[in-house]
Amino acid sequence: MAQQDIEAFVEADGREALVREVRQKIDALGIEYLYLQFVSVTGRICGKGIPADHWESISRKGFQLVYGATVNLFTNRHGEYLGYGPEAAELVGIPEPETFCQLPWDKRVARIWCTLFRNREEREDAGAYLTSDCRGNLRRLHAAFKEKHGCHLRSGTEPEMMWLKKDENGQPNGGFSNPYCYHIDQFESLRPVYMKVIEYSRAMGLDIIQGDHEDAPGQLELNWSFDDCERTADRLSTYRQICAQVGREFNLIACFMTKPFMGVSASGCHHNISLWTGGEDAPKKLGQETRAAMDEVFTYRSGGENLFDPEGDDRQMPGIVGQHSIGGIVKHLDAMTAIGCSTVNSYRRLWDTGFWAPVFKDWGFQNRTTGLRISAPGRFEFRSVDSMVNPYLMASAILQACDDGISNKIDCGKPEERNIYAAMEAGKQVAKLPMTLGAALEALAADDVIKSAMPGEMYRLYHEYKTDEWERFNHTVTDWDQKTYLDCLP
């Protein structure tokens, strides 16, 4: 009988040594409890907790949880469970020992990411990789991309979010600071908050490099070093957990909702991307004399050859691999918008004109009016993505779009260096991105390349979840409806 995927994973060379190393850290750090984590279809962190005494057993056998946890275990508007019913089997989550990291806000607890599998006793594909595991899918898609093209994707994100005050009922009561972009005084007003975020982030492997106050109430952006796209996705998920914890400590709401206020900027999450060959992995200290985590948590890749760097005499135009990657991304921007702008609220960002949100299907140099721009030599900024993104699905979609562009030598055309609105006034025909979640989901349904970023059951689950979200919105009477129509007749 062929070896199951789960057996191969548990018995992989070197894993047992990592399991023993985790035990040593558990004992040395006084860890009492472990969070075993995975990521749902919407980017929510789910999982189970176990006493650290059971580490060795759980490292081999894993934990079981209903399949529906990958779809947040929510019901649709008809009261039926999304994705999987109660009759479905239970998944198995196997911890990845190299991701062990102590929580800096409660040093009795550590976090470990997990890979998900089908149950060992399933009638079909027993013990196979679970395709509703977006983290696992990204790892496998990236491995296939590396094998096919001999290069890998590195990314860095720009995660904007807002710190909101609470009213006496614990509900949002406006942003903590004024909407003054880059004003140090407004940044300073949130110093206790962001310094605590930075403290926790560095303790959990995020190499924070810069930050600023953005132009919405209470809106901050903190950035960390770019890296392999899988690690970057894990770090963005970790950053969200950190912000939620700091919000609890300061009685604030750490808001990753894309557009809580009209008339000011929304929270984007631009993805800066590049394709590389070579390079070396090495851990960073980040101020830690003794790291309360495995080396992998602090590891970044540096060096190698950036295939997006300009070639020849043109110091702006990227090399041919970069040009074809641009061609692939621009071709698939409509479908990618369903992943990068994944909520009904995301499209408030696109409709509130004048706040630099990209609404046009084009690319350019340093041009923030297009969906993709070259933000620096050798680096593309994918702009059609906001703070609610599932980073694993987004990286997977970028990989598949680049693969299509490189494999089929898709021409990227000429960059647009004008303000896109001025270019249109001059007669240029430019298509808009989808301007509602419903339109974006239709574009995704028609795009087999981007759907391939959601292999197996992943696309079905995403489509079902997001279609239900769109339908819920459409069958809801809002304050706007009442204000607009309540007394319009007679």
Secondary structure as GFF3:
##gff-version 3
##sequence-region A 1 490
A	DSSP	alpha_helix	5	10	.	.	.	ID=ss1
A	DSSP	alpha_helix	15	29	.	.	.	ID=ss2
A	DSSP	beta_strand	33	39	.	.	.	ID=ss3
A	DSSP	beta_strand	45	51	.	.	.	ID=ss4
A	DSSP	three_ten_helix	52	54	.	.	.	ID=ss5
A	DSSP	alpha_helix	55	61	.	.	.	ID=ss6
A	DSSP	beta_strand	63	66	.	.	.	ID=ss7
A	DSSP	three_ten_helix	67	71	.	.	.	ID=ss8
A	DSSP	beta_strand	90	95	.	.	.	ID=ss9
A	DSSP	three_ten_helix	97	99	.	.	.	ID=ss10
A	DSSP	beta_strand	101	102	.	.	.	ID=ss11
A	DSSP	beta_strand	109	117	.	.	.	ID=ss12
A	DSSP	alpha_helix	134	149	.	.	.	ID=ss13
A	DSSP	beta_strand	152	166	.	.	.	ID=ss14
A	DSSP	beta_strand	172	175	.	.	.	ID=ss15
A	DSSP	alpha_helix	184	189	.	.	.	ID=ss16
A	DSSP	alpha_helix	191	203	.	.	.	ID=ss17
A	DSSP	beta_strand	208	213	.	.	.	ID=ss18
A	DSSP	beta_strand	219	224	.	.	.	ID=ss19
A	DSSP	beta_strand	227	228	.	.	.	ID=ss20
A	DSSP	alpha_helix	229	250	.	.	.	ID=ss21
A	DSSP	beta_strand	253	255	.	.	.	ID=ss22
A	DSSP	beta_strand	269	277	.	.	.	ID=ss23
A	DSSP	beta_strand	280	283	.	.	.	ID=ss24
A	DSSP	three_ten_helix	295	298	.	.	.	ID=ss25
A	DSSP	beta_strand	299	302	.	.	.	ID=ss26
A	DSSP	beta_strand	305	306	.	.	.	ID=ss27
A	DSSP	alpha_helix	320	331	.	.	.	ID=ss28
A	DSSP	alpha_helix	333	340	.	.	.	ID=ss29
A	DSSP	alpha_helix	346	351	.	.	.	ID=ss30
A	DSSP	beta_strand	363	365	.	.	.	ID=ss31
A	DSSP	beta_strand	372	376	.	.	.	ID=ss32
A	DSSP	beta_strand	379	382	.	.	.	ID=ss33
A	DSSP	alpha_helix	391	407	.	.	.	ID=ss34
A	DSSP	alpha_helix	420	425	.	.	.	ID=ss35
A	DSSP	alpha_helix	437	445	.	.	.	ID=ss36
A	DSSP	alpha_helix	448	451	.	.	.	ID=ss37
A	DSSP	alpha_helix	458	474	.	.	.	ID=ss38
A	DSSP	alpha_helix	479	485	.	.	.	ID=ss39
###
